[in-house]
């Protein structure tokens, strides 16, 4: 919104509101139409009120502007009639008061400074104590009249001109020519009001409305600050003024003076034959008591200015963010363009790579078919013998390279020592039995149990010094038997079926027997113990003999472990090979969730790569087109980025030179003007009576000035 438009908005909503309200209310509402005053030129004249102007003659006044009228309840309505000579000098003031009995009370309390008070409509009487009046109302409204010597808050001066020269009204009577009649109004009221924390003098916002009826001797009628309403052979003239409002608002030196229509005079000009003026009446009404600013216009203006400022800031910030974002996009596009260039350069090698991929996929498919066929062919006896021999040779080679001695040392350590719970080492049961030269079934059982554990550890490929118990190792071996059996190994299927419910000792005996031993492990152990005891019993170096015996036993057990390991490796090689072939074949042929097996998937892969190879030319063409388009996009973003910075700079300039000036002008000029206007209307609210009014009663007052007529017949 431009500044002139903002000024106009203020003018329409506030300044004209006062004029419109007074014009309409004073002339059209509540009996305040044109008033005829019948009075002699003396102070005791009685005033009668009647409607003499038809409403349809003044309806066009409603078209000026809408307004708000205060809806407060009026308890005292006061009409002040000021009889004046043709120049506006008051010579008699008569006041008519209407006390509204809203509660149908028996008595009405009132205050008045009038003289010669009398009831003009009923016979109700009153008692007077100073300025206090008590009326015996008996539920009725009271209408009374009196006179006053007080000066009215608004005075008027009427000046007459004939052909541009000032002339006395008496001298103008009967003359012909260009006549101008000017009404000047002076507001003599003053109130103290607080505006923005400071006390200021403001005028009561009186509005003056003057009505004249000109007969057909007046032609070419022109009006300043008013309207002309033609009515057959006569013209009704309505003029208005707002005396003192400029002073209250302090707009004399404001640039708003040209925008605000705040007249302090009314003027009518016409060509006249034989000048006469039958009557002219002026009504002065308190606009502050009739017009309210409670409609929210002030806050609306404030909100509008704040919204305008906020929106401009948002737009300014948004344009800056847009520029920043485009900077980032521009930078990112540089990387994108570089990547596209690399993609375009690499697209030439894509065809070669896809051809290689296609060829490889065909080879993979062919190889998988060959492998699948081989895996589904049973092993021959020659293949089994070769696998068994290779595994046994590997075990023999390992034991020949020192494995036997290592196992013997581990067995010896396990036979010689026992590790306690606290981590310390003590002599083992076997060593103690040998050292003492005794043999008992309990000692032999202890040795046997250890031999069982060592045989199981060897079969499970665990070290001799392992802390695992015989039962723990036996459980692990049974689990391996079950897994081999599940894989389809027939030998271990039988082993699992036989050994799954065996004790650890029984399982060790089974493994020992499977190694080719003719005797049982238990008997072998008992025999070895007895031989050792017999050989060393008479040795003077019993300790050395015991150690030697344990070493011999360990070596023998190590040899047994070698035999067991060789046999187990031989069998495991054959079983493992067959199981592996079966497992791999099943995996190759297994149908996946996508509906393909490895073989069928390889075939599909081969077909897919061929399709890919066929589409590569189209792809490379697309990459070429995309690379060309990228170049254009980069160029367009560069231009857009430049434009965004121009936009951001323009928004800053728009804010500084446009919006900020409007906001500052409003806050500096218009807003204070609005505050002063509100203060002036507040003063109007406080002015409720000319004579006086009882406490707690709301009043309204209007002043009716009647000019003496100018008659050509009076000219001598």
C-alpha angles and dihedrals in degrees: 000000000000121000095250089053090051090051090049091051090054091047094051096046101044119011099046089040090073094049094046093048094052095043093052099038095041097047105028110025138075099353093307094124123124109315127213114210119203108196142135119230095268135095095247095060116132119231123221122191124213140154112251105159119074116233093233090063091063105033091105088070088070089065093068096083141308120264143181122244123203113254097204118135113258118217098175124033113190128193117189115199116201114191109206139180119245090276093054099257109148116230101166133029119196122179125202117195129194116197110200112216097207094167097041087242124182092230134025123207115216142164126218140164093200126124127219092025116189138165107251101185110028142019097252113135131214141204120223128209108175105304092340117105127191114194124198093224102166090204094311133118115252124230116187140160139207145155132256138197092199120118115246116244090240124046128191133208121199119202126186129207131190116198089340097312125109113246136181114252092239090053092048094058111112094007125130130213142068105339125192123188117191126192115199118190127200123199109213097176125108134186134178114235134168117240119181091339096312128103113236137177114246134176124237103257098246119173121203120211118186123195126196133173114212121191127218092281086079114077136169089028116192126184132199114204095002149058137261120220116191114215112179109283095358140056126225111212122202118186129177141191139177104214117198097007094107089054092048092049093043094226100139091104096030125110085230091073090091092049099046119074102211104149122186096191142042125214135186127187130187145153106258136194115202095350119235130157115200098188144337124192132189125199118199114195134179105247092190092065092049106035123063132193091202092109092093097250093133093051089043090056090046091049091046092052092045092047090048092051093044093047091050091050090049090049092047092048091044093052089050091050089048091054091048091047092050089049088056091045090049091052092046092048089056089060090043092051090049090051091048089052090053090047090051091050092048094047089080089064093045094081092052091048093050091050089053090047091050092051092047092049090055090050091049091051092050093046094049091053091051092047092048091053091050094048092052091055115094119241115259122231089253091055091048092049091048092050091047093048092048092051093047091048090052091053092045090050092050093050091044089057093062102286091119093057091045092052091045091053091050091049091047092051090050091049095044102046141038122203115220126218091257091058097256122128125235136175113284125240093251092051092049092050092049093044094051090049090234132127125197136165088246093054092045090051091051090052091046093051090053091048088051090052092049093049090051092046090052092049090050091047092241124143118264093239093055116135092223116120122234091252092052092051091045090054091052092050091050089051090053090049089052093050092049091048091050089053090058102259106152096200094054090041086064093041091052093047091051100038105034093093097035125115119243091260092050091049090050090050089051092051091045092051091046088058089065101260114153096204129054121263090240093054091044090053094047092047093049092050093050093047091050093049093047093049096049103031095096095036112121089211092060093163092053089046092053092049089048091049092051090048091051091049091049091051092050092049090048089055090051090050089053091054093047092047093049092051093045093048092049092052094041092053092057094040093045093049093051092044092048092050091049094046094047092046091052091048092049092049096039113116111233128213089268090060095252131113120206090262096046090041091055089052090050089047090055091051091045094052089051090054089047090052089052091053097047095091090055090047094051090050090053092050089052091052092046091051091052091048091049090059090054092046091053091050091049094049090050089056091044091051091052089049093049091056090049088050092050091049090046092051090053090051091044090053095046098043100031122018097031090052091051092048092046092046091051094048092042102041116005100042094052088046089054091049091051090048090053090049090051091051089049088056088052090053089055094050103080106142144031097203107027138287137217120257115272094017123119115222142189128201137189132180123220116196117195119194121210113252124251112226127189088211089066091065111102 
